[in-house]
Amino acid sequence: MASAKLRRVTSTSGNSGICSLFEQGGVHVDYYGSMEHIHRFRLIPLTTVLALAATCSWAQPVQTAKQKTATTDVAEEGTPADGNLFYEVLLGEVTTRTGDPGAGYALMLDAARRSHSSQLYQRAADIALQSRSGEYALAAAKAWQEDHPQSREANRYVLQILIALNRVSETAAPLQQLILQAPAPGKVGILSAIPQMYGRVSDKAAAARAVQEALKAEIANPSTGAAAWITVGRMRLAAGDQPGSLESLAKAQAIDPAHEGLARLALELLDEGRNEAKPFVTHFLQQQPAPEIRMLYARVLLAQSQFTEASDQLHRVTQDKPDMAEAWLVLASLQMQDQKLTLAAESLRKFMDIAQAAGDTEINQRIMTQAYVLAAQIAEKQGDLKAAQGWLDRIESPNDSFSVQRQRASILAKQGRMNEARALLKELPGSNAEEQRMKLLAEVQLLKEHNQNEEAFQLQGKALNESPEDNDLAYDQAMLAEKTGRLDVMEKLLRQVIARQPDYHHAYNALGYSLADRGVRLNEAKQLIQKALDLAPGDPFITDSLAWAEFRLGNKAQAQQLLQSAFSKKPDAEIAAHLGEVFWSQGNTEKAKAIWKEGLRLSPDNQTLKETLKRLGVSF
């Protein structure tokens, strides 16, 4: 008979199965002392067993389908009527449920071996798993697999326990068998689920190698090759092997350029900053993909501050799938950012209509809160502070107090009640360091929006002192340093950011533009801006900076060409200010005035545009 020493626990659940255990956090291995031999029990009268059962928690009312024990499984499986086996199984259940899973496991595994019962093997493995004893569970699963080599369930148990035990180098064979035994229509689904199966393993590189080894046959099969390479690519990406993931992407595209998984992997790589993946996305988008893929692409573009391209994708999504609420909401946010307030309000209205038709089950409260805050922001920008307050009053969720109070503070500041606005932000909860940081930065942003840059600089300095290696904080502080005349501080901070993160294109652009705008070190300025553009190709704001450097160098035709390209991609008041000045310097005053008027329409309060018009003596 099998023997084991498992941790003594009281088990009140039935045969819960391995999957639920993994969902609860995986198998935890317990290593115990020497195994305690459990002598083969002597037969006892049935009346004694039943009496024992009646006195313990195992004697339950009528069992449901999910509460079946191994005794009912034995009867249902049709094993020979062996009284000894029945009593062994029964005693195994009793001892397990009365707090001795070690004995129960040993009895159940012995019964499984004698009866060749799959159900009893599974029950033995489950007893071990419920006791968080992964090695014993694996022993039971392997015995099951050896007894039933073609059992898909036995193989699945072995695979999942090996993964949970982080023994990933041993998983190639059972994973290969899992795929080979799967029906042809279900193989692609299994392939796509593999990265999630290995999601919690510690050695991601070993997992990627094991998966690639297991998928050799699928990679060579034209019907599954693309899906297999995409799975390998996702495993490599999880292991930090981005070049390997890109290689997998190319091989998948060569097999099936229309496979949706290809676009999803390319978007993951693009989100990780691998711009080499972008051609894979754009090529896939030419094939009329599902709107959800375009929506994912728009989100990646937004994260990379490529707002014009993101807006283009969102417009396409709203055309292809007009009832996708999320697309309208994000589009409204972009339009508001571009000062296209009428369009933003219209997009938001369409979102509200879809949300109202869908009901609360489709649109959750947090998304509705975002919509109400956005509506308040649009109303505030349109000068209707009462309407803005009305939108905020619709928000009931206490979990969204930060965004709501920040918007209330903005309204107070617009009303000239800055002290009250700052006090409101200070009253926000700040029980941990992150919440304190968010409060402080919200106050900094409020001060910046109302041109109180000196106070903003001093306040943000406190946040930077707490996190001196935070490049985003350092960059923002550099911008405030420039606005307060601390040009040496600005350059020092930006160079520190570049040294820590050589691909931080905003820092190159900001430093280069500052030099160009002051007309100093112009060749260096152009080099810095060109470096930024190499890191973020086509960015209209960096293109504007390069054009300004060219203008300062006297290359007016080149500056005009760059600025017109930038403005066509991103109609922006500051780009309009520069383009208008280039036209003005060439004597083309009508074109200059026309572009300036367009800039004022986009943003009447843009500081760069207002200063340009004042310096050149132009008024409308």
C-alpha positions in Angstrom: 0.0 0.0 0.0 1.1 3.6 -0.7 2.3 5.5 2.3 2.7 9.3 3.0 3.0 11.8 5.6 0.9 14.9 4.7 0.1 17.9 6.9 -2.9 17.2 9.0 -5.8 19.5 8.0 -9.5 19.3 8.3 -11.0 19.2 4.8 -14.6 20.0 4.4 -14.8 20.3 0.6 -15.4 17.5 -1.9 -13.5 16.8 -5.1 -12.8 20.4 -6.0 -10.4 19.7 -8.8 -7.0 21.1 -9.6 -8.1 24.1 -11.7 -9.9 25.8 -8.8 -6.8 25.3 -6.7 -4.6 27.0 -9.3 -7.1 29.9 -9.5 -6.7 30.4 -5.8 -3.0 30.9 -6.1 -1.3 27.7 -7.1 0.2 24.7 -5.3 2.4 25.3 -2.3 4.9 22.5 -1.7 5.3 21.1 1.8 8.4 19.1 2.6 8.1 16.8 5.6 10.3 14.4 7.5 10.6 10.8 6.8 7.5 9.1 5.4 5.4 7.4 8.1 4.3 3.9 7.0 0.6 3.3 7.2 -0.1 -0.3 7.8 -2.6 -2.0 5.7 -5.8 -1.7 7.6 -7.6 -4.8 8.7 -11.2 -5.3 7.5 -13.7 -4.0 10.0 -17.4 -4.7 10.0 -19.6 -2.5 7.9 -21.6 -1.5 10.9 -18.4 -0.1 12.6 -17.5 2.0 9.6 -21.0 3.4 9.3 -21.1 4.1 13.0 -17.9 6.0 12.7 -19.1 7.9 9.7 -22.3 8.9 11.5 -20.3 10.6 14.2 -18.2 12.8 11.9 -18.7 15.7 9.6 -18.5 13.4 6.6 -22.0 12.1 7.3 -23.7 14.8 5.2 -27.2 15.0 3.8 -27.9 13.9 0.2 -24.9 14.7 -1.9 -25.1 17.1 -4.9 -23.3 16.4 -8.1 -20.3 18.5 -6.9 -20.1 16.8 -3.5 -19.6 13.2 -4.7 -16.9 11.3 -2.9 -14.7 8.6 -4.2 -17.1 5.9 -3.0 -19.8 7.1 -5.4 -17.2 7.4 -8.1 -16.1 3.8 -7.7 -19.7 2.6 -7.9 -20.4 4.7 -11.0 -17.2 3.7 -12.8 -18.3 0.1 -12.7 -15.3 -1.4 -10.9 -15.8 -5.1 -9.8 -17.8 -5.5 -6.6 -14.8 -5.7 -4.3 -15.8 -5.3 -0.7 -12.2 -4.7 0.5 -11.8 -1.9 -2.1 -15.1 -0.3 -1.2 -14.1 -0.2 2.5 -10.6 1.1 1.7 -12.1 4.0 -0.3 -14.7 4.6 2.4 -12.1 4.7 5.1 -9.9 7.0 3.0 -12.7 9.5 2.7 -13.4 9.3 6.4 -9.8 9.8 7.5 -9.4 12.7 5.1 -12.6 14.5 6.3 -11.8 13.9 10.0 -8.4 15.6 9.7 -5.9 13.1 8.5 -5.4 13.7 4.8 -2.1 11.8 4.8 -3.8 8.5 5.6 -6.6 9.3 3.3 -4.2 10.0 0.4 -2.3 6.8 1.0 -5.5 4.7 1.1 -7.0 6.4 -2.0 -3.8 6.0 -4.0 -3.6 2.3 -3.1 -7.2 1.8 -4.0 -6.6 3.5 -7.3 -3.7 1.3 -8.2 -5.6 -1.9 -7.3 -8.7 -0.8 -9.2 -7.1 1.1 -12.1 -9.8 3.8 -11.4 -9.2 7.2 -12.9 -11.6 8.7 -10.4 -9.6 7.4 -7.5 -6.3 8.6 -8.9 -7.9 12.0 -9.3 -9.3 11.9 -5.8 -5.8 11.0 -4.4 -4.3 13.9 -6.2 -7.0 16.3 -5.0 -6.5 15.2 -1.4 -2.8 16.1 -1.7 -3.6 19.4 -3.4 -6.1 20.4 -0.8 -3.3 19.8 1.8 -1.0 22.0 -0.3 1.3 19.1 -0.9 2.3 19.4 -4.5 4.9 16.7 -4.7 2.5 14.1 -3.4 -0.1 15.4 -5.9 2.4 15.0 -8.7 3.2 11.4 -7.6 -0.5 10.5 -7.8 -0.9 12.2 -11.1 2.1 10.5 -12.6 0.8 7.1 -11.3 -2.5 7.9 -12.9 -0.8 8.8 -16.2 1.3 5.6 -16.1 -1.8 3.5 -15.6 -3.8 5.4 -18.2 -1.2 6.7 -20.8 -3.9 8.0 -23.1 -5.9 9.9 -20.4 -6.1 13.5 -21.3 -7.2 14.4 -17.8 -4.2 12.6 -16.2 -1.9 14.4 -18.5 -3.5 17.7 -17.7 -3.1 17.1 -14.0 0.6 16.3 -14.5 1.2 19.4 -16.6 -0.6 21.8 -14.3 1.1 20.5 -11.2 4.5 20.7 -12.8 3.8 24.3 -13.7 2.5 25.1 -10.2 5.7 23.6 -8.8 7.8 25.7 -11.1 9.3 22.6 -12.7 8.9 24.1 -16.1 11.7 22.3 -17.8 9.7 19.0 -17.3 6.6 20.4 -18.9 7.5 20.1 -22.6 6.3 16.5 -23.0 3.0 16.8 -21.2 2.3 20.0 -23.0 3.0 18.4 -26.3 0.7 15.5 -25.4 -2.0 17.9 -24.4 -1.9 19.5 -27.8 -1.7 16.3 -29.7 -4.7 14.9 -27.9 -6.8 18.0 -28.5 -9.5 17.9 -31.3 -8.3 19.9 -34.3 -10.9 22.7 -33.9 -9.7 23.3 -30.4 -6.0 23.4 -30.9 -5.7 27.1 -31.7 -7.6 27.9 -28.5 -5.2 25.8 -26.5 -2.3 27.5 -28.1 -3.5 30.9 -27.3 -4.1 29.9 -23.6 -0.5 28.6 -23.1 1.1 31.9 -22.0 -1.6 32.3 -19.3 -0.9 28.8 -18.1 2.7 29.7 -17.5 1.9 33.2 -16.2 3.0 32.6 -12.6 6.2 30.7 -13.2 9.4 32.3 -11.9 11.8 31.2 -14.7 10.1 32.8 -17.8 13.0 32.0 -20.1 12.9 28.3 -19.2 9.1 28.4 -19.8 9.7 29.9 -23.3 12.1 27.2 -24.2 9.8 24.4 -22.9 6.9 25.8 -24.9 8.9 26.1 -28.1 10.1 22.5 -27.7 6.5 21.3 -27.2 5.2 23.2 -30.2 7.6 21.9 -32.8 4.9 19.8 -34.6 2.4 22.7 -34.5 5.0 25.2 -35.9 5.6 22.9 -38.8 1.9 22.5 -39.5 0.6 25.2 -41.9 -2.9 25.2 -40.2 -1.4 26.0 -36.7 2.0 27.4 -37.5 1.0 31.1 -37.1 -0.8 30.5 -33.8 2.2 28.5 -32.6 4.7 31.1 -33.4 2.5 33.8 -31.8 2.4 31.7 -28.6 6.2 31.4 -28.7 6.5 35.1 -29.3 4.3 35.9 -26.3 6.3 33.5 -24.1 9.6 35.2 -25.3 8.1 38.6 -24.6 7.2 37.6 -21.1 10.8 36.4 -20.6 12.1 39.8 -21.7 13.3 38.5 -25.0 11.9 41.3 -27.3 14.2 40.5 -30.3 13.1 36.9 -30.1 9.5 37.9 -29.9 9.9 40.1 -33.0 11.4 37.1 -34.8 8.4 35.0 -33.9 6.1 37.8 -35.1 7.8 37.8 -38.5 7.6 34.0 -38.8 3.9 34.1 -37.9 3.2 36.8 -40.5 4.9 34.7 -43.2 2.5 31.9 -42.5 -0.8 33.8 -42.0 -0.7 37.6 -42.3 -4.4 37.8 -41.4 -4.1 36.1 -38.0 -5.5 38.4 -35.3 -3.1 37.1 -32.7 -0.3 38.6 -34.8 -1.7 42.1 -34.4 -2.2 41.6 -30.6 1.4 40.5 -30.2 2.7 43.4 -32.3 0.7 45.8 -30.1 2.2 44.3 -27.0 5.7 44.8 -28.5 4.8 48.4 -29.6 3.5 49.1 -26.1 6.9 48.0 -24.8 8.6 50.6 -27.0 9.6 48.3 -29.9 8.8 50.5 -32.9 9.9 47.7 -35.2 6.5 46.1 -34.5 4.6 49.0 -35.9 4.7 47.9 -39.6 3.2 44.6 -38.5 0.2 46.5 -37.0 -0.3 48.9 -39.9 -0.1 46.0 -42.4 -2.7 44.1 -40.4 -5.0 47.1 -40.2 -5.2 47.2 -44.0 -7.2 44.0 -43.9 -10.4 45.4 -42.3 -9.8 44.0 -38.8 -12.2 44.0 -36.0 -12.8 47.4 -34.5 -11.5 46.1 -31.2 -8.0 45.8 -32.7 -8.1 49.5 -33.8 -9.2 50.4 -30.3 -6.2 48.7 -28.8 -3.9 50.4 -31.3 -5.4 53.8 -30.4 -4.7 53.1 -26.7 -1.1 52.2 -27.5 -0.7 55.4 -29.6 -2.2 57.5 -26.7 0.3 56.0 -24.3 3.1 57.1 -26.6 1.6 60.6 -27.0 0.9 60.1 -30.7 -2.4 61.9 -30.4 -3.0 62.6 -34.1 -2.7 59.0 -35.1 -4.7 57.9 -32.1 -7.5 60.3 -33.2 -7.5 58.9 -36.7 -7.9 55.4 -35.4 -10.7 56.4 -33.0 -12.6 58.1 -35.9 -12.3 54.9 -37.9 -13.5 52.8 -34.9 -16.6 55.0 -34.5 -17.4 54.6 -38.2 -16.9 50.8 -38.2 -18.7 50.2 -34.9 -20.8 53.3 -33.9 -22.1 51.6 -30.7 -18.6 51.1 -29.1 -19.0 53.5 -26.2 -15.4 53.5 -25.1 -14.3 54.8 -28.5 -16.6 57.9 -28.2 -15.4 58.6 -24.7 -11.7 58.5 -25.6 -12.3 60.5 -28.8 -14.1 63.2 -26.7 -11.2 63.4 -24.4 -8.8 63.9 -27.3 -11.0 66.5 -28.9 -11.2 68.4 -25.6 -7.4 68.3 -25.4 -7.2 69.8 -28.9 -9.7 72.6 -27.8 -12.3 71.2 -30.2 -14.9 71.7 -27.5 -18.0 71.5 -29.7 -16.8 68.2 -31.3 -15.9 66.9 -27.9 -19.3 67.7 -26.5 -20.9 65.9 -29.4 -18.8 62.8 -29.0 -19.5 62.7 -25.3 -23.2 63.0 -26.0 -23.0 59.9 -28.3 -21.2 58.1 -25.5 -24.0 59.1 -23.0 -26.7 57.9 -25.4 -25.0 54.5 -25.8 -24.5 54.2 -22.0 -28.1 55.1 -21.3 -29.3 52.5 -23.8 -27.0 49.8 -22.5 -27.8 50.4 -18.8 -25.6 49.9 -15.8 -24.8 46.3 -16.7 -22.8 47.3 -19.7 -21.2 50.6 -18.6 -19.7 50.5 -15.1 -19.8 53.3 -12.6 -16.1 54.2 -13.0 -16.4 54.8 -16.7 -19.5 56.9 -16.1 -17.6 58.9 -13.5 -14.9 59.6 -16.2 -17.6 60.8 -18.5 -19.1 63.1 -16.0 -15.7 64.6 -15.1 -14.9 65.1 -18.8 -18.3 66.8 -19.3 -17.4 69.1 -16.4 -14.1 69.9 -18.0 -15.7 70.7 -21.3 -18.3 72.9 -19.6 -15.6 74.7 -17.6 -13.5 75.4 -20.7 -16.7 76.8 -22.4 -17.1 79.1 -19.4 -20.2 77.5 -18.0 -19.1 76.9 -14.5 -22.6 76.2 -13.3 -23.0 73.3 -15.8 -19.6 72.0 -14.9 -20.6 71.8 -11.2 -23.9 70.1 -12.2 -22.0 67.3 -14.0 -19.8 66.8 -10.9 -22.9 66.6 -8.7 -24.0 63.5 -10.6 -21.1 61.5 -9.3 -22.0 59.4 -6.4 -19.1 56.9 -6.0 -16.8 57.7 -3.1 -14.0 55.8 -4.8 -13.7 58.6 -7.3 -13.2 61.5 -4.9 -9.8 62.4 -6.2 -10.7 63.1 -9.8 -13.9 64.8 -8.7 -12.3 67.1 -6.1 -9.6 68.0 -8.5 -12.1 69.2 -10.9 -14.0 71.0 -8.2 -10.8 72.7 -7.3 -10.3 73.8 -10.9 -13.7 75.4 -11.0 -13.0 77.3 -7.7 -9.7 78.5 -9.2 -11.5 79.7 -12.3 -13.8 81.7 -10.0 -10.7 83.4 -8.5 -10.9 81.3 -5.3 -7.4 79.8 -5.5 -6.9 79.4 -1.8 -10.1 77.5 -1.4 -9.1 75.3 -4.4 -5.8 74.4 -2.9 -7.4 73.8 0.5 -9.8 71.4 -1.2 -6.9 69.4 -2.7 -5.1 69.3 0.6 -8.2 67.8 2.3 -8.1 64.7 0.0 -7.2 61.5 1.7 -3.5 60.7 1.7 -3.0 57.5 3.8 0.1 56.4 1.9 3.1 57.9 0.0 1.5 57.4 -3.4 -1.7 59.3 -2.4 0.4 62.1 -0.9 2.3 62.3 -4.1 -0.9 62.5 -6.2 -2.3 65.3 -4.0 0.9 67.3 -4.3 1.1 66.9 -8.1 -2.6 67.8 -8.4 -1.9 71.1 -6.6 1.2 71.7 -8.8 -0.9 71.2 -11.9 -3.5 73.6 -10.6 -0.9 76.3 -10.0 0.6 75.7 -13.5 -2.8 76.1 -15.2 -3.1 79.5 -13.6 0.4 80.6 -14.3 1.6 80.5 -10.7 4.8 78.9 -11.8 7.1 80.0 -9.0 4.9 78.3 -6.4 4.5 75.3 -8.7 8.3 75.0 -9.0 8.8 75.1 -5.2 6.0 72.6 -4.6 7.1 70.2 -7.2 10.6 70.4 -5.8 9.3 68.6 -2.7 8.0 65.7 -4.8 11.3 65.5 -6.7 13.3 65.4 -3.5 11.3 62.4 -2.4 11.9 60.6 -5.7 15.1 62.1 -7.3 15.4 59.3 -9.9 11.8 59.8 -11.3 12.4 61.0 -14.8 8.9 62.3 -15.4 9.1 64.4 -12.2 12.5 65.7 -13.2 11.3 66.6 -16.7 8.3 68.5 -15.4 10.5 70.3 -12.9 12.8 71.3 -15.8 9.9 72.8 -17.6 9.0 74.8 -14.6 12.6 75.9 -14.1 12.5 77.3 -17.7 9.3 79.2 -17.0 10.8 80.7 -13.9 14.0 81.8 -15.6 16.2 79.0 -14.1 17.8 78.0 -17.4 20.8 76.4 -15.8 18.6 74.3 -13.6 16.5 73.3 -16.6 19.5 72.1 -18.6 21.0 70.2 -15.6 17.8 68.3 -15.0 17.2 67.4 -18.6 20.8 66.1 -19.0 20.3 64.0 -15.9 17.2 62.5 -17.4 19.0 61.8 -20.7 21.9 60.2 -18.8 19.5 57.9 -16.8 17.2 57.2 -19.8 18.8 57.7 -23.2 15.5 57.0 -25.1 13.6 59.8 -23.2 12.8 61.8 -26.4 10.9 64.6 -24.6 14.1 65.6 -22.8 16.2 65.9 -26.0 13.4 67.9 -27.6 12.8 70.2 -24.7 16.5 71.0 -24.3 17.0 71.5 -28.1 14.0 73.7 -28.5 15.0 75.9 -25.5 18.4 76.5 -27.1 16.9 77.2 -30.5 14.2 79.5 -29.1 17.0 81.6 -27.4 19.1 81.5 -30.5 22.1 79.9 -28.8 24.2 76.8 -29.7 22.0 76.3 -32.7 23.9 73.4 -34.2 23.7 71.5 -30.9 20.0 72.4 -30.6 19.4 70.9 -34.0 21.3 67.7 -33.1 19.3 67.3 -29.9 16.0 67.7 -31.7 17.0 65.4 -34.5 17.8 62.7 -31.8 14.4 63.2 -30.3 12.8 62.8 -33.8 14.8 59.6 -34.4 13.3 58.2 -31.2 9.8 59.4 -32.0 9.5 59.5 -35.8 6.8 61.8 -37.2 5.9 63.5 -33.9 4.4 66.8 -34.9 5.7 68.7 -31.8 9.3 67.5 -32.3 9.0 68.4 -36.0 7.9 71.9 -34.9 11.0 72.1 -32.7 13.2 71.1 -35.6 11.6 73.6 -37.9 12.2 76.3 -35.3 15.9 75.4 -35.1 16.1 75.5 -39.0 14.4 79.0 -38.9 16.9 80.3 -36.4 19.7 78.9 -38.6 18.2 80.9 -41.5 16.8 77.9 -43.4 13.4 79.4 -43.9 12.2 77.2 -46.7 13.1 74.1 -44.8 11.4 75.5 -41.7 8.2 76.3 -43.7 8.0 72.8 -45.1 8.5 71.1 -41.7 5.9 73.4 -40.0 3.3 72.9 -42.6 3.8 69.1 -42.3 3.5 69.4 -38.5 0.4 71.6 -38.6 -1.3 69.2 -41.0 -0.7 66.4 -38.6 -1.5 68.3 -35.4 -3.4 71.6 -35.7 -2.0 73.4 -32.7 -1.7 77.0 -31.6 2.0 77.0 -30.9 2.8 75.4 -34.3 0.6 78.0 -35.8 2.6 80.7 -34.0 5.8 79.5 -35.6 4.4 78.8 -39.0 2.9 82.3 -39.1 6.2 83.9 -38.1 8.0 82.0 -40.9 5.4 83.4 -43.4 5.7 86.9 -41.9 9.5 86.8 -42.2 9.1 85.9 -45.9 6.8 88.9 -46.5 3.7 86.7 -46.8 1.6 88.6 -44.3 -1.8 87.4 -45.5 -0.8 83.7 -45.0 0.7 84.6 -41.7 -2.4 86.3 -40.4 -4.6 83.4 -41.7 -2.6 80.8 -39.8 -2.5 82.9 -36.6 -6.3 83.3 -36.7 -6.6 79.6 -37.0 -4.3 79.2 -34.0 -6.4 81.7 -31.9 -9.5 79.7 -32.8 -7.8 76.6 -31.6 -6.5 78.1 -28.3 -7.2 81.8 -27.6 -5.1 81.8 -24.5 -1.9 80.1 -25.9 1.0 82.0 -24.4 3.4 81.4 -27.3 0.9 82.7 -29.9 0.0 85.8 -27.9 3.6 86.7 -27.3 4.4 86.3 -31.0 1.6 88.6 -32.1 2.6 91.2 -29.4 6.3 91.1 -30.5 5.4 91.5 -34.2 2.8 94.2 -33.4 -0.1 92.2 -35.0 -3.6 92.5 -33.7 -7.0 91.3 -34.9 
